[in-house]
Amino acid sequence: MQLAKINIQKEIYEGRLKAQRDALALADAVAQAEQALAKSESERERAESERAQAMARAAELEALARGNVVARIHLMQKLLRQTETPTAELEQMTLESLTALVGQLERELPR
């Protein structure tokens, strides 16, 4: 009977020890998961920031291109002695339409 009691106490001790180890392993896994989540959130924020910067740069370049095309249209209209299309009207047009207008005006210029 003494031996059975010792075996039961040993099993209880080993069960507690295993539970402690499992709890530590779980806490470590949770900490690693939190670190991975923080890292992925940081990377996501960085990627979003880079995307926003790229979009802003693209918008800036498109605005610059549109401004150059509008200036070319006005110059060619002056050379052809045509009435200049108001800038506000040209700004309403797509870049493709503006480019097409440039092509049309270039064809009208004397060689």
MDTraj code that builds the backbone (N, CA, C; nanometers):
import mdtraj as md
import numpy as np

residues = "MET GLN LEU ALA LYS ILE ASN ILE GLN LYS GLU ILE TYR GLU GLY ARG LEU LYS ALA GLN ARG ASP ALA LEU ALA LEU ALA ASP ALA VAL ALA GLN ALA GLU GLN ALA LEU ALA LYS SER GLU SER GLU ARG GLU ARG ALA GLU SER GLU ARG ALA GLN ALA MET ALA ARG ALA ALA GLU LEU GLU ALA LEU ALA ARG GLY ASN VAL VAL ALA ARG ILE HIS LEU MET GLN LYS LEU LEU ARG GLN THR GLU THR PRO THR ALA GLU LEU GLU GLN MET THR LEU GLU SER LEU THR ALA LEU VAL GLY GLN LEU GLU ARG GLU LEU PRO ARG".split()
xyz = np.array([
    [0.0818, -0.1174, 0.0000],
    [0.0000, 0.0000, 0.0000],
    [0.0875, 0.1256, 0.0000],
    [0.1937, 0.1259, 0.0716],
    [0.2886, 0.2351, 0.0753],
    [0.3443, 0.2600, -0.0654],
    [0.3743, 0.1530, -0.1360],
    [0.4291, 0.1632, -0.2706],
    [0.3257, 0.2243, -0.3660],
    [0.2015, 0.1871, -0.3517],
    [0.0952, 0.2417, -0.4353],
    [0.0797, 0.3912, -0.4085],
    [0.0890, 0.4301, -0.2808],
    [0.0773, 0.5722, -0.2447],
    [0.1937, 0.6522, -0.3025],
    [0.3121, 0.5950, -0.2992],
    [0.4310, 0.6616, -0.3545],
    [0.4163, 0.6751, -0.5065],
    [0.3671, 0.5698, -0.5714],
    [0.3465, 0.5754, -0.7170],
    [0.2435, 0.6819, -0.7541],
    [0.1368, 0.6949, -0.6765],
    [0.0342, 0.7965, -0.7022],
    [0.0930, 0.9356, -0.6849],
    [0.1708, 0.9565, -0.5776],
    [0.2332, 1.0870, -0.5541],
    [0.3323, 1.1208, -0.6654],
    [0.4048, 1.0162, -0.7118],
    [0.5000, 1.0365, -0.8213],
    [0.4259, 1.0768, -0.9485],
    [0.3153, 1.0110, -0.9777],
    [0.2366, 1.0444, -1.0958],
    [0.1800, 1.1859, -1.0852],
    [0.1352, 1.2232, -0.9656],
    [0.0838, 1.3597, -0.9453],
    [0.1954, 1.4606, -0.9689],
    [0.3117, 1.4346, -0.9126],
    [0.4278, 1.5226, -0.9292],
    [0.4637, 1.5349, -1.0776],
    [0.4737, 1.4206, -1.1465],
    [0.5105, 1.4217, -1.2880],
    [0.4032, 1.4915, -1.3716],
    [0.2769, 1.4749, -1.3321],
    [0.1682, 1.5428, -1.4025],
    [0.1787, 1.6940, -1.3865],
    [0.2089, 1.7374, -1.2647],
    [0.2261, 1.8818, -1.2410],
    [0.3462, 1.9354, -1.3179],
    [0.4551, 1.8586, -1.3158],
    [0.5759, 1.8995, -1.3866],
    [0.5470, 1.9100, -1.5376],
    [0.4752, 1.8111, -1.5915],
    [0.4388, 1.8150, -1.7339],
    [0.3483, 1.9346, -1.7623],
    [0.2537, 1.9627, -1.6743],
    [0.1636, 2.0764, -1.6928],
    [0.2424, 2.2072, -1.6921],
    [0.3408, 2.2178, -1.6020],
    [0.4247, 2.3380, -1.5972],
    [0.5042, 2.3533, -1.7273],
    [0.5623, 2.2429, -1.7734],
    [0.6393, 2.2466, -1.8983],
    [0.5487, 2.2829, -2.0161],
    [0.4303, 2.2230, -2.0190],
    [0.3348, 2.2535, -2.1258],
    [0.2939, 2.4009, -2.1228],
    [0.2734, 2.4531, -2.0015],
    [0.2349, 2.5945, -1.9876],
    [0.3473, 2.6852, -2.0362],
    [0.4725, 2.6512, -2.0002],
    [0.5868, 2.7301, -2.0467],
    [0.6001, 2.7221, -2.1991],
    [0.5809, 2.6022, -2.2541],
    [0.5899, 2.5856, -2.3990],
    [0.4783, 2.6649, -2.4683],
    [0.3588, 2.6626, -2.4107],
    [0.2478, 2.7382, -2.4674],
    [0.2741, 2.8881, -2.4595],
    [0.3256, 2.9343, -2.3459],
    [0.3573, 3.0764, -2.3304],
    [0.4644, 3.1180, -2.4318],
    [0.5626, 3.0312, -2.4533],
    [0.6677, 3.0601, -2.5510],
    [0.6085, 3.0649, -2.6921],
    [0.5186, 2.9718, -2.7228],
    [0.4545, 2.9705, -2.8544],
    [0.3704, 3.0965, -2.8747],
    [0.2999, 3.1392, -2.7717],
    [0.2194, 3.2615, -2.7800],
    [0.3099, 3.3822, -2.8028],
    [0.4223, 3.3879, -2.7296],
    [0.5156, 3.5001, -2.7461],
    [0.5726, 3.5028, -2.8877],
    [0.6068, 3.3863, -2.9409],
    [0.6593, 3.3805, -3.0778],
    [0.5529, 3.4226, -3.1790],
    [0.4292, 3.3788, -3.1558],
    [0.3209, 3.4174, -3.2459],
    [0.2971, 3.5674, -3.2409],
    [0.3038, 3.6270, -3.1213],
    [0.2858, 3.7716, -3.1080],
    [0.3979, 3.8470, -3.1779],
    [0.5207, 3.7960, -3.1657],
    [0.6330, 3.8589, -3.2340],
    [0.6162, 3.8502, -3.3857],
    [0.5737, 3.7339, -3.4339],
    [0.5527, 3.7170, -3.5778],
    [0.4420, 3.8098, -3.6262],
    [0.3363, 3.8228, -3.5469],
    [0.2262, 3.9114, -3.5836],
    [0.2731, 4.0570, -3.5877],
    [0.3493, 4.0968, -3.4869],
    [0.4005, 4.2342, -3.4847],
    [0.4906, 4.2596, -3.6053],
    [0.5729, 4.1618, -3.6391],
    [0.6625, 4.1761, -3.7541],
    [0.5816, 4.1865, -3.8829],
    [0.4800, 4.1008, -3.8978],
    [0.4014, 4.1057, -4.0209],
    [0.3211, 4.2350, -4.0297],
    [0.2724, 4.2866, -3.9161],
    [0.2015, 4.4142, -3.9167],
    [0.2959, 4.5274, -3.9557],
    [0.4171, 4.5210, -3.9035],
    [0.5164, 4.6230, -3.9372],
    [0.5492, 4.6173, -4.0863],
    [0.5660, 4.4962, -4.1389],
    [0.5952, 4.4813, -4.2811],
    [0.4773, 4.5278, -4.3661],
    [0.3548, 4.4993, -4.3202],
    [0.2358, 4.5426, -4.3934],
    [0.2287, 4.6951, -4.3957],
    [0.2560, 4.7577, -4.2809],
    [0.2535, 4.9035, -4.2746],
    [0.3595, 4.9639, -4.3652],
    [0.4780, 4.9009, -4.3675],
    [0.5855, 4.9497, -4.4538],
    [0.5457, 4.9354, -4.5999],
    [0.4857, 4.8219, -4.6344],
    [0.4425, 4.7991, -4.7724],
    [0.3336, 4.8993, -4.8115],
    [0.2410, 4.9263, -4.7211],
    [0.1355, 5.0245, -4.7494],
    [0.1944, 5.1632, -4.7695],
    [0.2935, 5.1962, -4.6875],
    [0.3588, 5.3269, -4.7004],
    [0.4310, 5.3372, -4.8344],
    [0.5020, 5.2315, -4.8724],
    [0.5720, 5.2314, -5.0006],
    [0.4734, 5.2405, -5.1162],
    [0.3606, 5.1705, -5.1035],
    [0.2575, 5.1746, -5.2078],
    [0.2004, 5.3159, -5.2205],
    [0.1737, 5.3788, -5.1066],
    [0.1194, 5.5154, -5.1091],
    [0.2198, 5.6111, -5.1722],
    [0.3478, 5.5939, -5.1393],
    [0.4506, 5.6792, -5.1980],
    [0.4595, 5.6576, -5.3491],
    [0.4506, 5.5318, -5.3914],
    [0.4574, 5.5011, -5.5342],
    [0.3373, 5.5597, -5.6076],
    [0.2204, 5.5497, -5.5457],
    [0.1004, 5.6055, -5.6088],
    [0.1102, 5.7575, -5.6177],
    [0.1628, 5.8203, -5.5133],
    [0.1789, 5.9658, -5.5151],
    [0.2783, 6.0059, -5.6235],
    [0.3857, 5.9301, -5.6358],
    [0.4868, 5.9597, -5.7382],
    [0.4274, 5.9414, -5.8780],
    [0.3484, 5.8355, -5.8956],
    [0.2850, 5.8116, -6.0253],
    [0.1889, 5.9248, -6.0594],
    [0.1124, 5.9704, -5.9620],
    [0.0194, 6.0816, -5.9852],
    [0.0966, 6.2084, -6.0196],
    [0.2082, 6.2281, -5.9515],
    [0.2926, 6.3451, -5.9777],
    [0.3482, 6.3403, -6.1201],
    [0.3948, 6.2226, -6.1609],
    [0.4495, 6.2087, -6.2960],
    [0.3417, 6.2258, -6.4025],
    [0.2218, 6.1744, -6.3743],
    [0.1128, 6.1907, -6.4710],
    [0.0749, 6.3379, -6.4832],
    [0.0705, 6.4083, -6.3704],
    [0.0378, 6.5512, -6.3735],
    [0.1437, 6.6282, -6.4530],
    [0.2683, 6.5904, -6.4333],
    [0.3774, 6.6550, -6.5078],
    [0.3634, 6.6269, -6.6570],
    [0.3338, 6.5025, -6.6903],
    [0.3171, 6.4660, -6.8316],
    [0.1992, 6.5416, -6.8925],
    [0.0887, 6.5475, -6.8180],
    [-0.0291, 6.6201, -6.8680],
    [0.0046, 6.7672, -6.8898],
    [0.0790, 6.8265, -6.7957],
    [0.1181, 6.9670, -6.8094],
    [0.2036, 6.9897, -6.9322],
    [0.2951, 6.8976, -6.9576],
    [0.3797, 6.9095, -7.0771],
    [0.2982, 6.8973, -7.2047],
    [0.2047, 6.8041, -7.2066],
    [0.1212, 6.7854, -7.3263],
    [0.0338, 6.9085, -7.3491],
    [-0.0236, 6.9621, -7.2417],
    [-0.1065, 7.0825, -7.2548],
    [-0.0222, 7.1986, -7.3089],
    [0.0992, 7.2118, -7.2591],
    [0.1879, 7.3183, -7.3075],
    [0.2193, 7.2984, -7.4557],
    [0.2418, 7.1737, -7.4976],
    [0.2690, 7.1462, -7.6396],
    [0.1478, 7.1821, -7.7248],
    [0.0301, 7.1488, -7.6764],
    [-0.0920, 7.1803, -7.7519],
    [-0.1045, 7.3312, -7.7689],
    [-0.0849, 7.4043, -7.6606],
    [-0.0948, 7.5510, -7.6687],
    [0.0096, 7.6073, -7.7647],
    [0.1304, 7.5560, -7.7601],
    [0.2360, 7.6037, -7.8494],
    [0.2000, 7.5776, -7.9953],
    [0.1543, 7.4572, -8.0235],
    [0.1184, 7.4260, -8.1628],
    [-0.0028, 7.5074, -8.2083],
    [-0.0973, 7.5307, -8.1195],
    [-0.2123, 7.6140, -8.1568],
    [-0.1666, 7.7563, -8.1869],
    [-0.0703, 7.8059, -8.1109],
    [-0.0162, 7.9394, -8.1402],
    [0.0537, 7.9400, -8.2754],
    [0.1355, 7.8382, -8.3004],
    [0.2075, 7.8306, -8.4277],
    [0.1114, 7.8205, -8.5459],
    [0.0002, 7.7536, -8.5250],
    [-0.1000, 7.7382, -8.6306],
    [-0.1989, 7.8542, -8.6326],
    [-0.1767, 7.9519, -8.5445],
    [-0.2639, 8.0681, -8.5313],
    [-0.4093, 8.0273, -8.5049],
    [-0.4225, 7.9268, -8.4184],
    [-0.5552, 7.8814, -8.3764],
    [-0.5859, 7.9397, -8.2386],
    [-0.7119, 7.9444, -8.2080],
    [-0.7526, 7.9871, -8.0746],
    [-0.7087, 7.8792, -7.9758],
    [-0.6426, 7.9233, -7.8695],
    [-0.5965, 7.8261, -7.7696],
    [-0.7158, 7.7666, -7.6954],
    [-0.7135, 7.6359, -7.6826],
    [-0.8156, 7.5674, -7.6026],
    [-0.7868, 7.6002, -7.4571],
    [-0.8870, 7.6412, -7.3816],
    [-0.8632, 7.6738, -7.2405],
    [-0.8014, 7.5555, -7.1651],
    [-0.7086, 7.5896, -7.0796],
    [-0.6401, 7.4860, -7.0013],
    [-0.7394, 7.4010, -6.9232],
    [-0.8392, 7.4626, -6.8645],
    [-0.9387, 7.3882, -6.7856],
    [-1.0081, 7.2829, -6.8713],
    [-1.0336, 7.3181, -6.9975],
    [-1.0982, 7.2234, -7.0881],
    [-1.0041, 7.1075, -7.1207],
    [-0.8773, 7.1407, -7.1436],
    [-0.7794, 7.0356, -7.1735],
    [-0.7583, 6.9441, -7.0531],
    [-0.7631, 7.0010, -6.9339],
    [-0.7420, 6.9211, -6.8130],
    [-0.8534, 6.8195, -6.7908],
    [-0.9679, 6.8410, -6.8534],
    [-1.0791, 6.7469, -6.8412],
    [-1.0602, 6.6242, -6.9312],
    [-0.9689, 6.6352, -7.0268],
    [-0.9477, 6.5277, -7.1234],
    [-0.8525, 6.4231, -7.0660],
    [-0.8645, 6.3008, -7.1174],
    [-0.7719, 6.1951, -7.0759],
    [-0.6357, 6.2207, -7.1396],
    [-0.5346, 6.1603, -7.0841],
    [-0.3998, 6.1751, -7.1381],
    [-0.3938, 6.1197, -7.2801],
    [-0.4669, 6.0132, -7.3062],
    [-0.4698, 5.9555, -7.4410],
    [-0.5330, 6.0533, -7.5396],
    [-0.6413, 6.1195, -7.4996],
    [-0.7074, 6.2176, -7.5872],
    [-0.6152, 6.3359, -7.6132],
    [-0.5459, 6.3785, -7.5094],
    [-0.4520, 6.4900, -7.5263],
    [-0.3410, 6.4521, -7.6239],
    [-0.2897, 6.3306, -7.6092],
    [-0.1832, 6.2833, -7.6979],
    [-0.2335, 6.2750, -7.8416],
    [-0.3579, 6.2304, -7.8582],
    [-0.4166, 6.2247, -7.9924],
    [-0.4285, 6.3647, -8.0514],
    [-0.4661, 6.4624, -7.9700],
    [-0.4766, 6.6009, -8.0156],
    [-0.3395, 6.6542, -8.0566],
    [-0.2375, 6.6192, -7.9795],
    [-0.1009, 6.6597, -8.0159],
    [-0.0662, 6.6035, -8.1532],
    [-0.0968, 6.4771, -8.1749],
    [-0.0688, 6.4155, -8.3053],
    [-0.1417, 6.4852, -8.4184],
    [-0.2672, 6.5192, -8.3957],
    [-0.3468, 6.5897, -8.4974],
    [-0.2855, 6.7258, -8.5281],
    [-0.2494, 6.8009, -8.4242],
    [-0.1896, 6.9331, -8.4451],
    [-0.0537, 6.9228, -8.5127],
    [0.0236, 6.8207, -8.4809],
    [0.1544, 6.8033, -8.5457],
    [0.1367, 6.7787, -8.6952],
    [0.0347, 6.7043, -8.7316],
    [0.0090, 6.6780, -8.8742],
    [-0.0325, 6.8059, -8.9475],
    [-0.0911, 6.9004, -8.8766],
    [-0.1342, 7.0267, -8.9375],
    [-0.0181, 7.1248, -8.9551],
    [0.0904, 7.1054, -8.8802],
    [0.2046, 7.1965, -8.8915],
    [0.2704, 7.1825, -9.0281],
    [0.3092, 7.2974, -9.0885],
    [0.3773, 7.2884, -9.2187],
    [0.5169, 7.2264, -9.2017],
    [0.5552, 7.1556, -9.3016],
    [0.6867, 7.0871, -9.2967],
    [0.7950, 7.1768, -9.3454],
])
top = md.Topology()
chain = top.add_chain()
for i, resn in enumerate(residues, 1):
    res = top.add_residue(resn, chain, resSeq=i)
    for name in ("N", "CA", "C"):
        top.add_atom(name, md.element.get_by_symbol(name[0]), res)
traj = md.Trajectory(xyz[None], top)
